[in-house]
Structure formats: C-alpha cells, structure tokens
C-alpha cells in the first residue's frame, strides 16, 4: 500500500545560544511532550500519532546560536497506517502534535518533511487473539 511518512527534528532545550546541557534524557523529555500533545490531538481529531523518537544533535552556525558541537535534539519519525487513517487527516494531526510538543518544549521553530512510502501492515497475532 502507498502511504506517507514523516521526519521531524525537535530541540529539547528552549532558546538559542545556551550552554547545551548534555546530560538530559532528550528522548524522555521529548517523548513526554509528544505523548501529551498526541493525546490532546487525538481527543480533538480521533487520529493518534505514534512516533519513534531517537536522540540526535542538530548542527548549524554558531553565530546563529548553535552550541559548539551541536544542539541536543531528537529525531522523530512515523508513518501513516492507511488501514486506519487517511493521509490528509494523518498529515494534519502530525503537524498539530509537533506544534504542541514544540510549544511544550519552548521551541519557536522546527522542521518536518513528508514523503511517500510503501507500507506493509504485518499482523502476527493468532486468529484467536485477533478476535478477542
């Protein structure tokens, strides 16, 4: 099946030009913000956006406020399961969740890309499990 997937990056420490505390658990901080935002979006739209959140460093010009060695960020990815959600509703919900998480983390900007992907939904449950 054809579907869409997304990739976003998100800082976990607000502002620019900070000392970039590196002993933070970026995935936990971002995961909590994502879950909170996803819950709110689900209550409004009935579309839940699950994601994979991985630790990352975003590197940009130090004269623009990037800490030396890069900013502590997370990489957030996910894909729409077209069995359950239409691509347009999914895309709108992803943007809403990302915005909510970004605001919770004090971020003023972020970026996201959407791309087409080939999707296979694999269900390894037994028939009994599927029917319960």
C-alpha positions in Angstrom: 0.0 0.0 0.0 1.1 3.6 -0.6 1.3 5.8 2.5 3.1 8.8 3.8 5.8 9.0 6.4 7.3 11.9 8.3 10.6 13.0 9.7 11.0 15.9 12.1 13.7 17.3 14.4 13.0 19.0 17.6 15.1 20.7 20.2 14.6 19.9 23.9 16.3 22.9 25.4 14.5 26.2 24.7 16.2 29.2 23.1 19.4 29.8 21.2 22.9 30.4 22.4 22.5 28.3 25.6 25.2 26.1 27.2 23.5 23.0 25.8 23.1 20.8 28.9 24.1 17.4 27.5 23.2 15.2 30.4 19.5 15.5 29.8 17.5 12.5 28.6 16.4 14.1 25.4 14.2 11.1 24.3 12.3 11.1 27.6 11.8 14.8 27.6 10.6 14.8 24.0 8.6 11.6 24.4 6.6 13.1 27.3 5.9 16.2 25.4 4.9 14.2 22.3 2.6 11.9 24.3 0.9 14.9 25.9 0.4 16.6 22.6 -0.7 13.4 20.8 -3.3 12.8 23.5 -4.8 16.3 23.0 -4.8 16.0 19.2 -6.5 12.5 19.5 -9.2 14.0 21.7 -9.9 16.6 19.1 -9.4 14.7 15.9 -9.6 10.9 16.8 -6.3 10.5 15.0 -3.5 9.3 17.3 0.1 9.9 16.1 2.6 7.4 17.4 6.2 8.1 16.7 9.8 6.8 17.0 11.9 9.3 18.9 15.7 9.0 18.8 18.5 11.1 20.3 20.2 13.5 17.8 22.4 16.5 17.5 21.4 19.3 15.2 24.4 21.3 13.9 24.1 24.8 12.5 26.2 28.0 12.5 27.4 29.0 16.0 26.8 32.7 15.0 23.1 31.8 14.8 23.1 30.4 18.4 24.1 26.8 17.9 26.1 25.5 20.8 29.6 24.2 20.0 29.3 20.6 18.9 25.6 20.9 18.1 22.3 21.3 19.8 20.7 18.4 21.8 17.7 17.4 19.8 15.6 14.4 18.8 14.7 12.9 15.5 11.0 12.0 15.3 9.7 9.6 12.6 6.4 7.9 11.9 4.2 6.5 9.2 0.5 6.5 8.5 -1.2 3.2 8.6 -3.7 3.6 5.7 -5.8 0.8 7.0 -6.9 3.1 9.8 -6.2 6.7 8.8 -6.4 8.8 5.6 -3.2 10.5 4.6 -4.6 14.0 4.8 -6.0 13.6 8.3 -2.7 12.0 9.4 -0.6 14.8 8.0 -2.7 17.5 9.7 -2.6 15.5 13.0 1.2 15.1 12.8 1.7 18.9 12.3 -0.6 19.6 15.3 1.2 17.1 17.5 4.6 18.5 16.5 3.4 22.0 17.2 2.1 21.1 20.6 5.3 19.3 21.6 7.4 22.1 20.3 5.5 24.7 22.3 5.7 22.5 25.4 9.5 22.4 25.0 9.7 26.1 24.4 10.7 25.8 20.7 9.9 28.6 18.4 10.8 26.7 15.2 11.2 23.2 13.9 11.0 21.4 10.6 9.2 18.4 9.1 9.3 16.5 5.9 6.6 14.2 4.5 7.4 11.6 1.8 5.6 8.8 0.1 6.4 5.3 1.2 5.5 1.7 0.5 3.6 0.3 3.5 3.1 -3.3 4.7 1.0 -3.9 7.8 2.2 -7.2 9.4 -0.1 -8.8 12.0 1.4 -11.8 13.7 -1.4 -12.4 16.2 -3.3 -15.7 16.1 -6.8 -15.7 14.8 -8.0 -16.1 18.4 -6.0 -13.1 19.5 -7.4 -11.0 16.6 -11.0 -11.9 17.6 -10.7 -11.1 21.3 
